[in-house]
Amino acid sequence: MKNIQVIALMLAGLFLMTVSTACSVIDDDLSDCGTDAELNYELRLVTNMTTELETELTTQTDLLLADALRQHLSNIFTDFAHDVDLSFYDTTGDSIRLQHDQHIMDANQASYTLHLPMRQYMHLSTANIANNKVVGLASDERCHPAQLLQIDRDTIDSQTTGLFTARQKMDVLEGVNQTFNVHLYMANCAAALVIDPQGHDDYQTKMYSTGFATRFSIRDSSFVFAPKAPIVRADRVDDNGSGLLAFCSVNFPSKEPMRTVIETEEPFVAQEGEQSLWEFRVYVTLPDGKVTETILSFKEPLRAGQLKVLRARMQNDGSVSTTASEVGVSVTLDWKEGGHHDIVL
């Protein structure tokens, strides 16, 4: 009988040891099995698109084009997320990812209940990556190098989705029902050029833009610029009725001015810099086969969430002019393609 009691005590002790150590299934430093945390995700669209279209396209004829641009950009300036990618990183050491979740959200906001071991996390999230043909998620196994990375080519297509990101510190506590609210903000923008052909309908016109970032550091919420900015191929926007030529590119933002800028409550109002920050490049092929290049340069930054619309007119020699005093204009007649960019006309 005494032996039976001893064996029973030993089994009870073994059971308690098993319960106390069973929670260490992910990391020896974790003190319990974790808890269910509710995470609420919401896209916060901050944009000037409506104001810009209503300000720059005002006539009855312009309204056709405004509607066409609005439709063309419906997948860009949207608070609708198709897909979300959620990563939870260690806040110490080499910031390795501890948990990774992907969901089809198909909504403006959604809530997910995730089982997270008790600890501190840095949480990074992105939306609308899956269907973007130009930008992808890269180096995301660790927190600090995680980025939205644009394909590396001299000339690229416009981006095809509105990209959103968020970053948030999370302290998951033991035995506490917690809710974390995560707000995702836009990381790309768009620029449109509207040209009155003034009867030159037989001129063949193509437009490109350049001067924009090539990657976005998610943890630091900062844009990175290559030594030579790629050329972004703008899409033709057809409204079937206005008689205007319209082109639009979707890309990462431009650099900010080097000198101090006075910030306002309006996120898209900024002072001009001293140097050109980004450009439109317009190539017009005349009936005789000669090509005219017009470079329209901007000293005001193009920021995430922003739409810039510029009005211009076609001249007899194929050059493009504008009455916007803040825009620099450079024209090259009988332009010949150089070797520094792969621009196919």
Order of alpha helices (4+ residues) and beta strands (2+ residues): alpha-beta-alpha-alpha-beta-beta-beta-beta-beta-beta-beta-beta-beta-beta-beta-beta-beta-beta-beta-beta-beta-beta-beta-beta-beta
